[in-house]
Amino acid sequence: MKAVRYHSHGDSDVLVYEEVDRPVAGAGQVVVRVTGTAFNLLDAAIRGGLLEQVFPVALPHIPGHDMAGVITEVGEGVHGWSVGDAVVAFLPPVGPGAAAEYAVAPADVLAAAPRTVEPADAAALPSVGLAAWQALFEHAGVKAGHSVLIDGAGGAVGGFAVQLAKQAGATVTATTGPRSRDRVRSYGADRIVDRTDGPASRTQAGQRFDAVLHLAPSTADLETTPEDEIARLVDLVADGGAFVSTTVSGPQDPGRGVRAVRVFTRSDAAQLAELVARVDAGDLRIHVAERRPLADLPAVHEQAAAGRLAGKTVLIPA
């Protein structure tokens, strides 16, 4: 089968589209014919060797921890799944990924794929949808009546966070760039702030929120350091509220009873199944900016590093 993998850590040019052995299901595993995988910055960080202590991968390594596909083989001890089932999963980042025609997956991370979207597009849901869910409900404790600031709402995690927060009954202020403004507004955001005007905190002076979710890299300008921006975002949290970030760690003791939490997303099949149910019910929209052949993955990594990726990108095996 064809796959993209790298034999050493490095820049995007270490990625090679090549022939590899097709995987076989071990105990507790299934083999999936991949219909789509999605590019994530975590894959690029692992490829670059930036996270070797946290995510030590065996080389050569196939990236792609977001997967959608159809089961072709069921290993010993697997119950509840059969050949022909369409599934999605957030695969363990240290294991073989889904940037291949076939991938092996632990059965306990699988959820049935949504029926109402294109099979490949389902790969744009697992890890980012789970990141939004866990940030909002496990870490920030968002519930009806809360006010929430979602910084970076135009990104994949942010888009899901806006939708989920609104469904929970929260009032949502979203920061995003002009390119994503209309899409974020269609998700139900009550107020939109243009991130390109400078740090969100400047435009929100005097208002505080029950939860602030920081889901995008800093927009600090020449007058504001990233540390200053984070401090100002934390200052926007109401007493007893939460500052939750997927990108940086907040201050250890913000004061005023504020909790500062760094999110490290985990695979959770039950939560993923709930997200899929919301997609099929029409309550949660998956946005895919671009669909490309799997062989383009090295170019996608390169464009992401240069800041030229159009948005959430799904790779489709031949």
N, C-alpha and C positions, 0 to 999 in steps of 0.2 A: 504494500500500500504506500501511498504518498503521505508525507508528513513534513512539517517544518520543525527543525530542532537546532540546537547549538551544542558544539562539542567543547566550547570553552566560554567563560564569561567575557563580556566585552560590549562594544557598540553594536548597532543593528546589523553590521556586516558579518557578524558571527552566525546569524540565522541562515540556515540552508534548507531549501526545499528539495527533499531527496526520498529515495526508496528506503523503507524500513520494514521490519517484520511486523506482521499483523498481530495484535495482542491476543492473548488467550485468557479466559476468565478463570481466576482462582476461586478458592472458597470465599463465599460472601461477596463475590464480585459479579458484574455483568460486562459484556462487551457491547458497545453501542456504535452503530453506523452514524457518524456525525453528520447532521444536517447544517449545523452552524456553530461557530464559536465566536466570542467577542473579545476585542482587544481591551485590555485594562492596564493602567499604569503600573500596577503591582507586577504584572508579567515583565514589563520593561525593567523595573528595579531589580528583580531577581536575575534577569538576564545580564544586567550590568554588573552583577556581583556586589551590589550595594547592601544586600540583606542576607549575606551568607551565614551569619550567625543565627538569624531568626528562621530563614527558609533554606536550609542546606539541601540542594538538589543533586542527584546523581547525574553525572554527565556521560553521554549526551542526553540532553533533556528536551522534551517536547513541551512547550508552553501552552497556555490557554486553559484557565481554570473554570471558565464559563462554558457550558456545553448544552446543546440541544441535539436530540437524535432519536434513533429507534433501536431498541434492544435486538441484537442478533444472536446472543449466547448468554445463558444463565449458568453461573457457577454453583458448586455444591453448597447447600445450606441457605440458598436464597429463596425466600418465600414472598409471595405477593406480586412478583413481577414475572412476565412471560415474554418470549420472543414475539416481536411485533409491537410491543408497547412503546408509545412515544413518550419520551422523558426529558426532563431538564435537570441540571445539577450544578452546584458550586463544588468543583472537584478540589481535593487537597492540593494546595499550591506546590508542595514538595514532591508530589507524585507525577506520573506521566499525564500530560494535559490533552486537550481536545483539538489542538492544531494538527489534525490528521484525519484521514478518511475513517478510521476506526479508533475508538478510545476505550480503555478499561476504567470502570468506575466502581467504587464501593456501593453496594446496593442500599446502604442506609443513608446515603446522601441524595437519593433520587426522589423526584416528585413527578407526577404525571404532567406532561407538557400541556400548555394551554391549547384549546381547540380552535380559538377564534383569531389567531394570528398566523402569519406565514411560519412554517416550521423553523426556518433559519433564524427569524427574528426573535424567537423565544430565547435564544442564547443571550440576548441583551437584558434579560431579567434577573438571573440568579444572584450574583454577588452584589450588584448595585442595589437591587430591590431589598435584599437582606440588610445591607448597610443602612438604608433609609429606615427600615422597620426598627432595627435594633437601636439606632441613634435616637429615634423619636420616642419609642415606647419603653425600651429597657433602660436607657440611660437618661433621657430627658423627662420621662414620665408624662408625656403630653396627653392631655385629655380635653374633653369638651369644656369650652369657656376659656382655655388658655390662649395667650398671645405668643406667637412664635415668629422669630426672625430667621429666615433660611438664607444664609449667605452663600451664593453660588448655586442658585436655583436653576440655572440654565444647563447645568451638567447632568449626567445620568443619575447620580444619587439624588441631586437636588430636585430633579423633576419628579421622581417618585416621592420624595419627602413632601413636596407641596401637595400632591394629590392625597397622600395618606393623612397628613395633618388636617386637611380640610374635611376629609371623611370622618375624622375623629371629633370634629366640631370645634377645631381651633380657628382663631383668626390669624391669617398668615400674611406677613410682610416678606417679600422675596427680593433679593438683589440678583440682577442678571445683566448681561450686555444687550445691546440693541438687537443682535441677531436672534436672541431667544425670547425677547420680550413678549411677542404675541403668543408663542407656545406656552410660556409660563402663565400668562394671563388666562389662557384657555383651560389650564389646570385648576383654576379657581382662586388664585392668589388675590387677596383683598387689596394689597398695595404693592407696587413694584418700584424699586429704586435702581437706578442705572449704576452698575458697578464701575463703569468707566469714568464716572465723575470723581472717583476717589474712594477712600475707605468708607464702608457703609456707615460707620459710626459718625462720620461728619454730617451725614444727611439725616441721621436719626437722633440728633442731640435732644435731650430732654425726655425721650421716651424710653421706657424699659419694658422688657419682655419676660414672660415666664420661662422661655427657653430660647437660646440662640444656638443655631446649628451652623458651624463653620465648615463648609464642604468643598471649598475651592482654594487654590493657592492665593497668597496675599496679592492685593492690588496696590500695595504701598507705592507712593510716588516719591519724588525727591525730598519732600518735606516730612515724610512719615516712614519710619522703619517698620519691618514686619512685626517686631516686638511691640512697637507702639500701637499698631493696628489691632493686634490681638488684645492688648490691654484695654483699648477703647471698646472693642466688641464685648469683652467680659464686663465692662462697666455698664453695658446696655442690659445686662441680666438683672431682673428684679430680685429683691432680697428673697433668699430661699430658693431661687431658680437654678437653672443649669446652663452651663456653657459646654457644648458637645462638639468635638472636632474630629473629622476623619483625616486631617492632614498634619496637625501639630498638637503638642501638649500645651494646655493652658497653665496658668500659674498654680503652684501647689496649694496655696491657701488664699483664694481671692477675697475672703472676708464676706461679711453680710449674709452668711449662710449659703453662699453660692457654691455649687459643685462644679468643678472643671473636670471633664472626662474626655479621654482620647479613645476613640472607637477602633477596635480591631475586630473586623467582621468575622463571624464564624459561620460555617455551613450548618444549616438547620432545616431538615426536610419538612418538618411540620409548618414552620413559618413560610417556607417556599411554596408549599401546597396552598396556604392561605392567600399568598400573593397571586398564584395562578388562578384560584377561584375568583378573585376580584377582577383579574383580566378577563376571564370568560363571562363574568357578569356585566362587563362594560364599565366597571368602576375604576379601572386602572389601565392607563394607556402606556404602551411601550413605544418609545421614540427611537428610531434608527436613522442616523444621518446618512449612512453610506453602507452599501453591500458590495463586497469585493471578493474575488477568488482567493482561496487559501494561499496560493503562490505569491500573493501580494503582501503577505504578512511582514516580510523584512522592510518593505517600503512603508508600510503603516507604522512600524516602530520608528523608522527614521523621521517620518513626518510628524509623529507625536513629539519626538525629541526637539524638533524645530518649531513646535507650536503651530503647525500647519494642518493638523487633523481637523476635519469638518465637524466632528462630534462622534457620538457612539457609532463604532464601526463593527460590522459583523462580517466574518470571513466564512466563505462557503467552499467546502471541498468540491473537487470536480465530480 
